Amino acid sequence: MKTIRAFTALENQENHQAEYRILQDEEKYQVECLVRGKWSLEDTVQGEKNFKKYIKEWETTQEEWGI
């Protein structure tokens, strides 16, 4: 799997930040979160269309939380 994006984002409405990365392998995308120094699987998304929808929903949530 290849890292295609890494970023810091809010993980909840209480303003707690977390480190995230997105890995891609063919049509499979994995979203991982850094927890206590180890990457933990947060979500798996199949297909580019679903992935774009997933990211759009994530960005909308971040905006609602004040980012």
C-alpha positions as a Markdown table, in Angstrom:
| # | Residue | x | y | z |
|---|---|---|---|---|
| 1 | Met | 0.0 | 0.0 | 0.0 |
| 2 | Lys | 1.1 | 3.5 | -0.8 |
| 3 | Thr | 0.5 | 6.6 | 1.4 |
| 4 | Ile | -1.4 | 9.1 | -0.7 |
| 5 | Arg | -2.3 | 11.7 | 2.0 |
| 6 | Ala | -1.3 | 12.5 | 5.6 |
| 7 | Phe | -2.8 | 15.2 | 7.8 |
| 8 | Thr | -3.9 | 16.4 | 11.2 |
| 9 | Ala | -7.6 | 16.8 | 11.8 |
| 10 | Leu | -10.1 | 17.0 | 14.6 |
| 11 | Glu | -11.2 | 13.6 | 15.8 |
| 12 | Asn | -14.2 | 14.9 | 17.8 |
| 13 | Gln | -16.1 | 18.1 | 18.6 |
| 14 | Glu | -14.1 | 18.7 | 21.7 |
| 15 | Asn | -11.2 | 20.0 | 19.6 |
| 16 | His | -9.0 | 16.9 | 20.1 |
| 17 | Gln | -6.6 | 16.6 | 17.2 |
| 18 | Ala | -5.3 | 13.4 | 15.7 |
| 19 | Glu | -2.8 | 12.4 | 13.0 |
| 20 | Tyr | -4.3 | 10.5 | 10.0 |
| 21 | Arg | -2.9 | 8.9 | 6.9 |
| 22 | Ile | -4.6 | 7.4 | 3.8 |
| 23 | Leu | -3.1 | 4.4 | 2.1 |
| 24 | Gln | -4.1 | 3.2 | -1.4 |
| 25 | Asp | -3.8 | -0.2 | -3.0 |
| 26 | Glu | -5.5 | -0.5 | -6.4 |
| 27 | Glu | -9.2 | 0.3 | -5.6 |
| 28 | Lys | -8.9 | 0.0 | -1.9 |
| 29 | Tyr | -8.3 | 2.9 | 0.5 |
| 30 | Gln | -7.4 | 2.6 | 4.2 |
| 31 | Val | -7.8 | 5.5 | 6.6 |
| 32 | Glu | -5.5 | 5.1 | 9.6 |
| 33 | Cys | -5.1 | 7.1 | 12.8 |
| 34 | Leu | -2.0 | 7.4 | 15.0 |
| 35 | Val | -2.9 | 6.0 | 18.4 |
| 36 | Arg | -0.2 | 5.8 | 21.2 |
| 37 | Gly | 2.6 | 5.8 | 18.6 |
| 38 | Lys | 1.0 | 3.1 | 16.3 |
| 39 | Trp | -1.1 | 3.4 | 13.2 |
| 40 | Ser | -4.6 | 1.9 | 13.8 |
| 41 | Leu | -7.2 | 1.2 | 11.0 |
| 42 | Glu | -10.0 | 3.7 | 11.2 |
| 43 | Asp | -11.9 | 2.9 | 8.0 |
| 44 | Thr | -11.7 | 1.0 | 4.7 |
| 45 | Val | -13.2 | 2.4 | 1.5 |
| 46 | Gln | -13.6 | 0.5 | -1.8 |
| 47 | Gly | -13.4 | 2.4 | -5.1 |
| 48 | Glu | -12.4 | 5.9 | -6.0 |
| 49 | Lys | -15.9 | 7.2 | -6.3 |
| 50 | Asn | -16.7 | 6.0 | -2.7 |
| 51 | Phe | -13.4 | 7.4 | -1.5 |
| 52 | Lys | -14.1 | 10.9 | -2.9 |
| 53 | Lys | -17.6 | 10.8 | -1.2 |
| 54 | Tyr | -16.0 | 9.7 | 2.1 |
| 55 | Ile | -13.4 | 12.6 | 2.0 |
| 56 | Lys | -16.1 | 15.1 | 1.1 |
| 57 | Glu | -18.2 | 14.0 | 4.1 |
| 58 | Trp | -15.1 | 14.2 | 6.3 |
| 59 | Glu | -14.3 | 17.7 | 5.1 |
| 60 | Thr | -18.0 | 18.8 | 5.7 |
| 61 | Thr | -17.8 | 17.4 | 9.3 |
| 62 | Gln | -14.6 | 19.3 | 9.9 |
| 63 | Glu | -16.1 | 22.5 | 8.7 |
| 64 | Glu | -19.1 | 22.0 | 11.0 |
| 65 | Trp | -16.7 | 21.6 | 13.9 |
| 66 | Gly | -15.1 | 24.9 | 13.1 |
| 67 | Ile | -12.0 | 24.0 | 10.9 |
